[in-house]
Amino acid sequence: GLDQELGGGFVGTFEAQYSNTLKNVLVTNVNLRPPNETLDGPDNRPIWVPEEYGPGQSEYTEAGDQRIDTRYANIHRVGNTSRGYSYNVTGRLRKTFEGIVTENSGLRTDVSYTYGDAFVVNDGTSSQINSLWDGVEHVNGANSIGLSRSDFSTGHRIIGRLSYRQQLGDRFALTTTLVYDGQSGRPFSYVIGSSDVMVRERGDSNSLLYVPRSASQLTFGEVDPDDEPAITPEQQAAALDQFISENDYLSQQRGDYAERNGDRTPWESVFDLNLRLQVFQQLLGRQQSVEITANIFNFSSLLGDIVGQDSWGRRYFNSSQVSLTSFREFTETEDGEYTPVYTAQEVIDEAVDTDGDGVADEVRTIDQRDIFNQIRTGSSYSSQYQVQFGIRYNF
């Protein structure tokens, strides 16, 4: 790091850090046969197909097992990889202004900007070997994991601080501090729901989404939930197309696979407010003081409640992945016998049947800003404002 006086009372700081992976965990399943088929259509990822598994089937069957030795479920080999790196760059500027309002006042300012990113093969966040193997999002199978953005990628972050102190006579001083914390949202991946049944490598549903150039390239089945109107394949394709077109990241990935942790939740902006009143008193020949403080954490959320803006002060927590489509079954088309049939109910927020025929006449997609439904539900504890009062005696 480097600190430098810039003149005019300004002090600048620059810091940079780079880390290279030497030994990180890498897990493979040595009891898994190589894939023996590929999906048909624009998404041609490898899959494992037992002999008695074909069009119209989606249930799991042990026929033609994917295992090399059927006496064991999975046999894991734990090794290491040197692939991966991370970096952070920070710039900071600060200055103190004396007598800015009155002779007995002062203002301290401090602002910093950080950009950081991290790339790994496996974040190694689980204590169970099988989860380390099948818990990473992928395209070509859990034994073929490439370098991707880490779950702990920082992105952009801005921290600003304004602290104003006013002396009120000889015995009182009031300090008001406003802190801003703005940062990129958390990274997450777009995956296919029930992809474990589609890919069938004996892992979890962590197959990354293929983003079609047009949703009409994919095959959809009708959605007919018990308590909602039916949603036709054409309506699902249109809803998926609309969602992709309105998403900055996915619209750039058309014709390709979504990347692991390729997108982020929305930008988070949070203000904290601190009020501190100091009362001074000479006692027994020494100056002593009482401090009364009021901290409003996530003050921006309180302001949002006042003016009716639910997104103010919102922090987004997610499970690191979201499904836009779900695999239903295979069907045989002109593309081949392993053409996947999907549903896209996940991108539909509301289906309205205006004429009462049981089929949706109007379909509305989910809010891009609220994919994880956290603005409407307010489910995140840290998205709520909190008030803390304190008193301290200094002697």
C-alpha positions as CSV (number, residue, x, y, z in Angstrom):
1,G,0.0,0.0,0.0
2,L,1.0,3.6,-0.5
3,D,-0.1,6.7,1.4
4,Q,0.5,10.2,-0.1
5,E,-0.3,13.7,0.9
6,L,-1.8,15.4,-2.1
7,G,-1.8,19.0,-1.0
8,G,-4.7,21.0,0.3
9,G,-5.1,18.7,3.2
10,F,-6.0,15.7,1.1
11,V,-4.4,12.3,1.8
12,G,-4.6,9.5,-0.8
13,T,-4.1,5.8,-0.4
14,F,-3.6,3.1,-3.0
15,E,-3.5,-0.6,-2.3
16,A,-3.2,-3.6,-4.6
17,Q,-3.2,-7.3,-3.8
18,Y,-2.8,-10.4,-6.0
19,S,-3.0,-14.0,-4.9
20,N,-2.3,-17.1,-7.0
21,T,-3.6,-20.5,-6.1
22,L,-0.9,-23.0,-5.2
23,K,-2.9,-26.0,-3.8
24,N,-6.7,-26.0,-3.9
25,V,-9.1,-28.9,-3.6
26,L,-10.1,-30.9,-6.6
27,V,-12.5,-33.8,-6.4
28,T,-13.3,-36.4,-9.2
29,N,-15.5,-39.4,-9.2
30,V,-13.4,-42.3,-10.6
31,N,-16.4,-44.6,-10.5
32,L,-18.2,-42.7,-13.3
33,R,-18.2,-44.0,-16.9
34,P,-17.6,-41.5,-19.7
35,P,-20.9,-40.0,-21.1
36,N,-22.3,-42.0,-23.9
37,E,-24.8,-39.5,-25.6
38,T,-25.4,-35.8,-26.1
39,L,-28.5,-33.8,-26.0
40,D,-30.1,-33.1,-29.3
41,G,-30.8,-29.6,-30.4
42,P,-28.8,-26.4,-29.9
43,D,-27.8,-27.6,-26.4
44,N,-25.6,-30.6,-27.1
45,R,-24.0,-31.2,-23.7
46,P,-22.9,-34.7,-22.9
47,I,-25.3,-37.0,-20.9
48,W,-25.3,-40.5,-19.5
49,V,-28.0,-42.7,-21.0
50,P,-28.8,-46.2,-19.7
51,E,-29.9,-48.7,-22.3
52,E,-33.5,-48.8,-21.3
53,Y,-33.9,-45.0,-20.9
54,G,-35.4,-43.1,-23.8
55,P,-38.0,-40.8,-25.1
56,G,-40.9,-40.1,-22.8
57,Q,-39.0,-41.2,-19.7
58,S,-37.8,-39.0,-16.9
59,E,-37.7,-41.3,-13.9
60,Y,-34.5,-42.6,-12.5
61,T,-33.6,-46.2,-13.5
62,E,-30.5,-48.3,-12.7
63,A,-30.6,-50.0,-16.0
64,G,-27.3,-49.5,-17.9
65,D,-25.8,-48.0,-14.8
66,Q,-23.3,-45.1,-15.1
67,R,-21.0,-46.7,-12.5
68,I,-17.9,-48.6,-13.4
69,D,-18.2,-50.8,-10.3
70,T,-21.9,-51.1,-9.3
71,R,-20.9,-52.3,-5.8
72,Y,-20.2,-48.7,-4.9
73,A,-22.1,-45.5,-5.4
74,N,-19.4,-43.0,-5.9
75,I,-15.6,-43.3,-5.5
76,H,-14.0,-40.0,-5.0
77,R,-10.4,-39.1,-5.7
78,V,-9.3,-36.0,-3.8
79,G,-6.5,-34.1,-5.3
80,N,-5.2,-30.5,-5.8
81,T,-5.2,-27.9,-8.5
82,S,-3.1,-24.8,-9.0
83,R,-5.6,-23.1,-11.2
84,G,-7.1,-20.0,-9.7
85,Y,-6.3,-16.5,-8.7
86,S,-7.7,-13.4,-7.0
87,Y,-7.0,-9.7,-6.9
88,N,-8.1,-6.5,-5.2
89,V,-7.4,-2.9,-6.0
90,T,-8.4,0.0,-3.6
91,G,-8.1,3.8,-3.9
92,R,-8.9,6.0,-0.9
93,L,-9.2,9.8,-0.4
94,R,-9.7,11.6,2.9
95,K,-9.7,15.2,4.2
96,T,-10.6,17.1,7.4
97,F,-12.2,20.5,7.3
98,E,-11.9,22.7,10.4
99,G,-14.3,25.5,11.2
100,I,-16.4,24.7,8.2
101,V,-19.7,26.1,9.7
102,T,-18.6,27.8,12.9
103,E,-15.3,28.2,14.6
104,N,-16.0,25.2,16.8
105,S,-17.0,22.8,14.1
106,G,-15.2,20.2,12.0
107,L,-16.0,17.9,9.1
108,R,-14.2,14.7,8.3
109,T,-14.6,13.1,4.9
110,D,-13.4,9.7,3.7
111,V,-14.3,7.8,0.5
112,S,-12.8,4.6,-0.9
113,Y,-13.4,2.5,-4.0
114,T,-12.4,-1.2,-4.3
115,Y,-12.6,-3.6,-7.2
116,G,-11.8,-7.3,-6.6
117,D,-12.4,-10.6,-8.4
118,A,-11.6,-14.2,-7.7
119,F,-11.5,-17.3,-10.0
120,V,-11.4,-20.9,-8.8
121,V,-12.1,-24.4,-9.9
122,N,-13.8,-25.4,-6.6
123,D,-14.6,-23.0,-3.8
124,G,-14.3,-25.9,-1.3
125,T,-17.1,-24.7,0.9
126,S,-18.5,-28.1,1.9
127,S,-17.3,-30.5,4.6
128,Q,-18.5,-33.5,2.7
129,I,-16.5,-34.9,-0.2
130,N,-19.5,-35.8,-2.4
131,S,-20.9,-32.3,-2.1
132,L,-17.5,-30.9,-3.1
133,W,-17.7,-33.1,-6.2
134,D,-21.3,-32.5,-7.4
135,G,-21.9,-29.1,-5.8
136,V,-20.2,-27.0,-8.5
137,E,-22.2,-25.7,-11.5
138,H,-21.0,-27.1,-14.8
139,V,-21.8,-27.9,-18.4
140,N,-19.8,-31.0,-19.2
141,G,-20.3,-32.9,-16.0
142,A,-18.9,-32.7,-12.4
143,N,-15.7,-34.4,-13.5
144,S,-15.0,-31.7,-16.0
145,I,-15.0,-28.5,-14.0
146,G,-13.3,-25.4,-15.5
147,L,-12.1,-22.1,-14.0
148,S,-15.0,-19.8,-13.0
149,R,-15.8,-16.8,-10.9
150,S,-15.7,-17.6,-7.1
151,D,-18.7,-17.5,-4.8
152,F,-16.7,-14.9,-2.9
153,S,-16.0,-12.5,-5.7
154,T,-16.1,-8.9,-4.4
155,G,-16.9,-6.9,-7.5
156,H,-17.2,-3.2,-7.0
157,R,-17.5,-1.6,-3.6
158,I,-17.7,2.1,-2.5
159,I,-17.5,3.2,1.1
160,G,-18.1,6.9,2.0
161,R,-18.1,8.5,5.4
162,L,-19.1,12.1,6.5
163,S,-18.6,13.0,10.1
164,Y,-19.6,16.5,11.3
165,R,-18.8,17.6,14.9
166,Q,-20.2,20.8,16.4
167,Q,-19.1,22.1,19.8
168,L,-22.1,23.5,21.7
169,G,-20.7,25.8,24.3
170,D,-18.1,24.5,26.9
171,R,-20.0,21.4,28.0
172,F,-21.6,19.8,25.0
173,A,-20.5,18.5,21.6
174,L,-22.7,16.8,19.0
175,T,-21.3,14.5,16.3
176,T,-23.3,13.3,13.3
177,T,-21.8,10.5,11.1
178,L,-23.3,9.2,7.9
179,V,-21.7,6.1,6.4
180,Y,-22.5,4.8,2.9
181,D,-21.7,1.2,1.8
182,G,-22.5,0.4,-1.8
183,Q,-21.4,-2.9,-3.4
184,S,-22.0,-5.2,-6.2
185,G,-24.5,-7.9,-5.6
186,R,-23.5,-11.5,-4.8
187,P,-22.6,-13.7,-7.8
188,F,-25.0,-16.6,-8.8
189,S,-25.5,-19.1,-11.6
190,Y,-28.5,-19.9,-13.9
191,V,-29.1,-23.6,-13.8
192,I,-31.7,-26.1,-15.2
193,G,-34.1,-27.4,-12.6
194,S,-34.2,-31.3,-12.4
195,S,-31.1,-31.4,-14.5
196,D,-29.9,-34.4,-12.5
197,V,-32.6,-36.4,-14.2
198,M,-31.6,-35.0,-17.6
199,V,-27.8,-35.4,-17.4
200,R,-27.9,-38.5,-15.1
201,E,-24.3,-38.5,-13.8
202,R,-25.5,-39.3,-10.3
203,G,-25.0,-35.7,-9.2
204,D,-27.2,-32.8,-8.1
205,S,-29.1,-30.4,-10.4
206,N,-26.2,-28.1,-11.2
207,S,-26.2,-28.1,-15.0
208,L,-25.8,-24.5,-16.3
209,L,-28.5,-23.1,-18.5
210,Y,-28.1,-23.0,-22.2
211,V,-29.3,-19.5,-23.3
212,P,-31.1,-20.0,-26.7
213,R,-30.8,-17.4,-29.4
214,S,-34.6,-17.7,-29.4
215,A,-36.6,-19.7,-26.9
216,S,-38.4,-21.3,-29.9
217,Q,-35.3,-23.4,-30.3
218,L,-36.2,-25.2,-27.1
219,T,-39.1,-27.6,-26.7
220,F,-41.6,-26.8,-23.9
221,G,-44.4,-28.8,-22.3
222,E,-47.7,-27.4,-21.1
223,V,-47.9,-26.3,-17.5
224,D,-51.2,-27.2,-15.9
225,P,-51.0,-26.5,-12.1
226,D,-53.9,-27.4,-9.9
227,D,-54.7,-23.9,-8.8
228,E,-53.7,-21.8,-11.8
229,P,-54.7,-21.6,-15.5
230,A,-52.7,-23.8,-17.9
231,I,-49.7,-22.1,-19.6
232,T,-49.0,-23.1,-23.1
233,P,-45.6,-24.0,-24.6
234,E,-45.8,-20.8,-26.7
235,Q,-46.5,-18.6,-23.7
236,Q,-43.6,-20.1,-21.8
237,A,-41.2,-19.6,-24.8
238,A,-42.3,-16.0,-25.0
239,A,-41.9,-15.4,-21.3
240,L,-38.4,-16.9,-21.3
241,D,-37.5,-14.8,-24.3
242,Q,-38.7,-11.6,-22.6
243,F,-36.8,-12.4,-19.4
244,I,-33.6,-13.1,-21.3
245,S,-34.0,-9.9,-23.4
246,E,-34.5,-7.8,-20.3
247,N,-31.5,-9.3,-18.5
248,D,-28.2,-7.6,-19.3
249,Y,-26.1,-10.7,-18.7
250,L,-28.3,-13.4,-20.3
251,S,-28.9,-11.2,-23.4
252,Q,-25.2,-11.3,-24.0
253,Q,-25.0,-15.1,-23.6
254,R,-27.6,-16.0,-26.3
255,G,-26.4,-19.0,-28.2
256,D,-24.0,-20.0,-25.4
257,Y,-24.1,-21.4,-21.9
258,A,-24.5,-19.3,-18.8
259,E,-21.3,-19.1,-16.9
260,R,-20.9,-20.2,-13.3
261,N,-21.5,-17.1,-11.1
262,G,-21.9,-15.1,-14.3
263,D,-24.5,-12.8,-13.0
264,R,-25.0,-10.9,-9.8
265,T,-27.9,-9.8,-7.6
266,P,-28.7,-6.1,-7.8
267,W,-26.4,-3.4,-6.5
268,E,-26.7,-2.9,-2.8
269,S,-26.8,0.6,-1.2
270,V,-27.0,1.0,2.5
271,F,-26.6,4.1,4.7
272,D,-25.9,4.0,8.4
273,L,-26.5,7.0,10.7
274,N,-24.8,7.6,14.0
275,L,-25.6,10.4,16.5
276,R,-23.3,11.1,19.5
277,L,-23.9,13.7,22.2
278,Q,-21.0,14.3,24.6
279,V,-21.5,16.0,27.9
280,F,-18.2,17.3,29.6
281,Q,-17.7,18.0,33.3
282,Q,-14.7,18.7,35.5
283,L,-14.7,16.5,38.5
284,L,-12.0,15.8,41.0
285,G,-9.6,17.8,38.9
286,R,-10.1,15.8,35.8
287,Q,-12.3,16.3,32.8
288,Q,-14.9,13.5,32.5
289,S,-17.7,13.0,30.0
290,V,-20.9,11.1,29.3
291,E,-21.6,9.9,25.7
292,I,-25.1,9.2,24.6
293,T,-25.3,7.5,21.2
294,A,-28.0,6.5,18.8
295,N,-27.1,4.2,15.9
296,I,-29.5,3.6,13.1
297,F,-28.2,0.7,11.1
298,N,-29.5,0.5,7.5
299,F,-30.9,4.0,7.8
300,S,-31.8,3.8,4.1
301,S,-34.3,1.1,4.9
302,L,-36.0,3.3,7.4
303,L,-36.2,6.1,4.8
304,G,-37.6,3.6,2.3
305,D,-40.4,2.6,4.7
306,I,-41.3,6.3,5.1
307,V,-41.4,7.2,1.4
308,G,-42.7,3.8,0.3
309,Q,-39.6,2.4,-1.5
310,D,-39.3,-1.2,-0.6
311,S,-36.0,-1.7,-2.4
312,W,-34.1,0.9,-0.4
313,G,-31.5,-0.6,1.9
314,R,-32.2,-4.1,0.5
315,R,-29.5,-6.7,0.9
316,Y,-29.8,-9.8,-1.3
317,F,-29.0,-13.2,-0.1
318,N,-29.3,-16.2,-2.4
319,S,-28.5,-19.9,-2.7
320,S,-26.0,-19.1,-5.4
321,Q,-28.2,-20.4,-8.2
322,V,-31.6,-19.8,-9.8
323,S,-33.6,-22.0,-12.2
324,L,-35.3,-20.4,-15.2
325,T,-36.3,-23.7,-16.8
326,S,-36.9,-27.3,-15.5
327,F,-36.4,-30.6,-17.3
328,R,-39.5,-32.7,-17.7
329,E,-38.7,-35.5,-20.1
330,F,-37.1,-36.5,-23.4
331,T,-39.0,-36.5,-26.6
332,E,-38.1,-37.7,-30.1
333,T,-38.1,-34.9,-32.7
334,E,-36.3,-34.2,-36.0
335,D,-33.3,-33.1,-33.9
336,G,-33.0,-36.6,-32.4
337,E,-34.4,-38.8,-29.7
338,Y,-32.8,-37.0,-26.8
339,T,-34.5,-33.6,-27.2
340,P,-35.2,-32.3,-23.8
341,V,-38.7,-31.0,-22.9
342,Y,-38.7,-28.1,-20.5
343,T,-41.1,-26.0,-18.5
344,A,-40.4,-22.3,-17.9
345,Q,-42.9,-21.7,-15.1
346,E,-40.0,-20.3,-13.0
347,V,-39.9,-17.1,-15.0
348,I,-43.6,-16.5,-14.8
349,D,-44.8,-14.4,-11.9
350,E,-48.5,-14.4,-12.8
351,A,-50.8,-16.1,-15.3
352,V,-54.3,-14.6,-15.8
353,D,-57.3,-16.4,-17.3
354,T,-59.7,-13.6,-18.4
355,D,-62.3,-15.7,-20.2
356,G,-62.5,-18.6,-17.8
357,D,-61.5,-21.4,-20.2
358,G,-58.7,-22.7,-18.0
359,V,-55.9,-21.4,-20.2
360,A,-53.9,-18.3,-19.4
361,D,-54.7,-15.3,-21.6
362,E,-52.0,-13.1,-20.1
363,V,-48.6,-14.0,-18.7
364,R,-46.3,-11.7,-16.7
365,T,-42.7,-12.5,-16.1
366,I,-40.9,-12.1,-12.7
367,D,-39.3,-8.9,-11.7
368,Q,-35.6,-8.8,-12.9
369,R,-34.7,-6.8,-9.7
370,D,-36.3,-9.4,-7.4
371,I,-35.4,-12.8,-8.9
372,F,-35.1,-14.2,-5.4
373,N,-38.3,-12.6,-4.2
374,Q,-36.6,-10.7,-1.4
375,I,-37.9,-7.2,-2.0
376,R,-41.5,-8.3,-1.7
377,T,-41.0,-10.7,1.2
378,G,-38.4,-8.7,3.1
379,S,-37.0,-12.0,4.2
380,S,-33.4,-10.7,4.8
381,Y,-32.8,-9.7,8.4
382,S,-30.0,-7.3,7.5
383,S,-32.4,-5.5,5.0
384,Q,-34.4,-4.2,8.0
385,Y,-33.3,-1.1,9.9
386,Q,-32.2,-1.5,13.5
387,V,-31.8,1.2,16.2
388,Q,-29.4,0.9,19.0
389,F,-29.0,3.3,21.9
390,G,-26.0,3.5,24.2
391,I,-24.5,5.4,27.0
392,R,-20.9,5.5,28.1
393,Y,-19.1,7.2,30.9
394,N,-15.5,8.3,30.3
395,F,-13.3,9.2,33.3
